[in-house]
Amino acid sequence: MKIVTNKKLNLKRIYYFVSIALLIVVILIIGIKIYFDFFKNDEKPIQTRENLDTLELYGYTLDDEDIELYKTYFNELKEVLNEEDIDEEKYASLLVQLFVVDVYNLDNKLTSTDIGGLEFIHTDMVENFKINLGDTMYNTIESNLYGDRSQVLPVVSNVVIDSVEEYDYDYNDKSYSGYLVNASWEYEEDLGYENQASFVLIDDNNKLNIVEKIDGE
């Protein structure tokens, strides 16, 4: 009698553990199905930037998030820089136009850290520039990584070069020749953002870099 009882107990234990195991497997299968049916399929792809063109010698880039105005200025600059004799005043003008569009057009920025204009300023000034804009104009930009931002942000519609003049500039105990470019710009909608300034550019190894911005009135 004792042996039979032990066998019955063992069978009950086996049945119990098998039932628990099957229940766990069923729960896992249901959970995975729910995840893929209701959550995974609802995930939106993260927005990224895709490079379309690069001016290798200068480090200027064009990507798919850039607006049409930027693309127009970029292609014009590409033509200027491909000339045997580069028109430096035209180069300076287009560089400022690209800089203004890239910095002040906030609507195409993916996050508040997606700061424009970095490739047009002197490398020594990049970090301070990023910190300054990150703490001010870019600080309130909401994320658009999933393409669902509803925030209204400025879109630059035109950049006018008011004047270009030769300009000597002292930087790091060295004197550079360059240009002072006065510019003004317009937005599709006036949201109260800056719309004019002067920019100092220096010629460093045949590449122009913005080294100072002088605020307009």
TADA-V257140 format. One record per pair of residues at least 12 apart in sequence whose ideal C-beta (glycine too) atoms are under 10 Angstrom apart, sorted by the first residue. I is the first residue (numbers start at 1). J is the second residue. If there is no record, write none. Layout:
BEGIN
I&J, I&J
END
This chain:
BEGIN
43&146, 44&145, 44&146, 44&147, 44&148, 45&145, 45&146, 45&147, 46&110, 46&145, 46&146, 46&147, 47&65, 47&110, 47&111, 47&143, 47&144, 47&145, 47&146, 47&147, 47&148, 47&149, 48&63, 48&64, 48&65, 48&110, 48&145, 49&61, 49&63, 49&64, 49&65, 49&66, 49&108, 49&110, 49&114, 50&63, 50&64, 50&65, 51&63, 51&64, 52&64, 52&65, 52&66, 52&71, 52&74, 53&66, 53&71, 53&74, 53&75, 53&78, 54&119, 55&74, 55&77, 55&78, 55&81, 55&82, 55&119, 57&81, 57&206, 57&207, 58&77, 58&78, 58&81, 58&91, 58&95, 58&119, 58&120, 58&206, 58&207, 58&208, 59&118, 59&119, 59&120, 59&123, 59&207, 60&74, 60&77, 60&78, 60&81, 60&94, 60&95, 60&98, 60&119, 60&120, 60&207, 61&74, 61&119, 62&74, 62&75, 62&77, 62&78, 62&98, 63&108, 64&108, 65&108, 65&109, 65&110, 65&114, 65&144, 66&98, 66&101, 66&102, 66&105, 66&108, 66&116, 67&101, 67&102, 67&105, 67&107, 67&108, 67&155, 67&156, 67&157, 68&101, 69&97, 69&98, 69&100, 69&101, 69&105, 69&155, 69&156, 69&157, 69&158, 69&159, 69&185, 70&97, 70&98, 70&100, 70&101, 70&102, 70&105, 70&108, 70&116, 70&156, 70&159, 71&101, 72&94, 72&97, 72&98, 72&101, 73&93, 73&94, 73&95, 73&96, 73&97, 73&98, 73&99, 73&100, 73&101, 73&102, 73&159, 74&94, 74&97, 74&98, 74&101, 74&102, 75&94, 76&90, 76&93, 76&94, 76&97, 76&98, 77&90, 77&91, 77&93, 77&94, 77&95, 77&97, 77&98, 78&94, 79&94, 80&93, 80&94, 80&95, 81&94, 81&206, 81&207, 86&206, 86&208, 88&164, 88&166, 88&177, 88&178, 88&179, 88&201, 88&203, 88&206, 88&208, 89&161, 89&164, 89&165, 89&166, 89&179, 89&181, 90&161, 90&164, 91&164, 91&179, 91&201, 91&203, 91&206, 91&207, 91&208, 92&161, 92&164, 92&165, 92&166, 92&167, 92&178, 92&179, 92&180, 92&181, 92&199, 92&201, 92&203, 92&208, 92&210, 93&159, 93&161, 93&163, 93&164, 93&179, 93&181, 93&183, 93&201, 94&159, 94&161, 94&208, 95&119, 95&120, 95&179, 95&181, 95&199, 95&201, 95&207, 95&208, 95&209, 95&210, 96&120, 96&159, 96&161, 96&164, 96&179, 96&181, 96&182, 96&183, 96&185, 96&197, 96&198, 96&199, 96&201, 96&208, 96&210, 96&213, 97&156, 97&158, 97&159, 97&160, 97&161, 97&181, 97&183, 97&185, 98&116, 98&117, 98&119, 98&120, 98&159, 99&116, 99&117, 99&118, 99&119, 99&120, 99&121, 99&159, 99&181, 99&183, 99&197, 99&199, 99&201, 99&210, 99&213, 100&116, 100&117, 100&120, 100&156, 100&158, 100&159, 100&160, 100&161, 100&183, 100&184, 100&185, 100&194, 100&195, 100&196, 100&197, 100&199, 101&116, 101&117, 101&155, 101&156, 101&157, 101&158, 101&159, 101&185, 102&115, 102&116, 102&117, 102&118, 102&119, 102&120, 102&156, 103&115, 103&116, 103&117, 103&118, 103&120, 103&121, 103&129, 103&133, 103&137, 103&138, 103&156, 103&194, 103&213, 104&116, 104&117, 104&137, 104&154, 104&155, 104&156, 104&159, 104&185, 104&187, 104&193, 104&194, 104&195, 104&197, 105&153, 105&154, 105&155, 105&156, 105&157, 105&185, 105&187, 105&188, 106&137, 106&138, 106&140, 106&141, 106&151, 106&152, 106&153, 106&154, 106&155, 106&156, 106&187, 106&191, 106&193, 107&141, 107&144, 107&149, 107&151, 107&152, 107&153, 107&154, 107&155, 107&156, 107&187, 107&188, 107&189, 108&144, 108&153, 108&155, 108&156, 109&138, 109&141, 109&142, 109&143, 109&144, 109&149, 109&153, 110&141, 110&143, 110&144, 110&145, 110&146, 110&147, 110&149, 111&138, 111&141, 111&142, 111&143, 111&144, 111&145, 111&149, 112&133, 112&134, 112&137, 112&138, 112&139, 112&140, 112&141, 112&142, 112&143, 113&130, 113&133, 113&134, 113&138, 113&141, 113&143, 114&138, 114&141, 114&143, 114&144, 114&145, 115&129, 115&130, 115&131, 115&132, 115&133, 115&134, 115&137, 115&138, 115&141, 116&133, 116&138, 117&129, 117&130, 117&133, 117&210, 117&213, 118&130, 118&133, 119&209, 120&199, 120&201, 120&208, 120&209, 120&210, 121&199, 121&201, 121&209, 121&210, 121&211, 121&212, 121&213, 122&171, 122&172, 122&201, 122&202, 122&204, 122&207, 122&208, 122&209, 122&210, 122&211, 122&212, 123&204, 123&209, 124&171, 124&172, 124&209, 124&211, 125&171, 125&209, 125&210, 125&211, 125&212, 129&210, 129&213, 137&154, 137&193, 137&194, 140&153, 141&153, 152&189, 152&191, 153&187, 153&189, 153&191, 153&193, 154&185, 154&187, 154&188, 154&189, 154&190, 154&191, 154&192, 154&193, 154&194, 154&195, 155&186, 155&187, 155&188, 155&189, 155&191, 156&185, 156&186, 156&187, 156&188, 156&193, 156&195, 157&185, 157&186, 157&187, 157&188, 157&189, 158&184, 158&185, 158&186, 158&187, 158&188, 159&183, 159&184, 159&185, 159&186, 159&195, 160&182, 160&183, 160&184, 160&185, 160&186, 160&196, 161&181, 161&182, 161&183, 161&184, 161&185, 162&181, 162&182, 162&183, 162&184, 162&196, 162&198, 162&216, 163&179, 163&180, 163&181, 163&182, 163&183, 163&198, 164&179, 164&180, 164&181, 164&182, 164&183, 164&199, 164&201, 165&179, 165&180, 165&181, 165&182, 166&178, 166&179, 166&180, 167&179, 167&180, 167&181, 167&198, 167&200, 167&201, 167&202, 167&212, 168&180, 168&200, 168&202, 169&200, 169&201, 169&202, 169&203, 169&211, 169&212, 170&202, 171&200, 171&202, 171&204, 171&209, 171&211, 171&212, 172&211, 174&202, 174&204, 175&202, 176&200, 176&201, 176&202, 176&203, 176&204, 176&209, 176&211, 177&202, 177&203, 178&199, 178&200, 178&201, 178&202, 178&203, 178&204, 178&208, 178&209, 178&210, 178&211, 178&212, 179&199, 179&200, 179&201, 179&202, 179&203, 179&208, 180&198, 180&199, 180&200, 180&201, 180&212, 180&214, 181&197, 181&198, 181&199, 181&200, 181&201, 181&208, 181&210, 182&196, 182&197, 182&198, 182&199, 182&214, 182&216, 183&195, 183&196, 183&197, 183&198, 183&199, 183&216, 184&196, 184&197, 184&216, 185&197, 194&213, 194&215, 194&216, 195&216, 196&215, 196&216, 196&217, 197&213, 197&214, 197&215, 197&216, 197&217, 198&212, 198&213, 198&214, 198&215, 198&216, 199&211, 199&212, 199&213, 199&214, 200&212, 200&213, 200&214
END
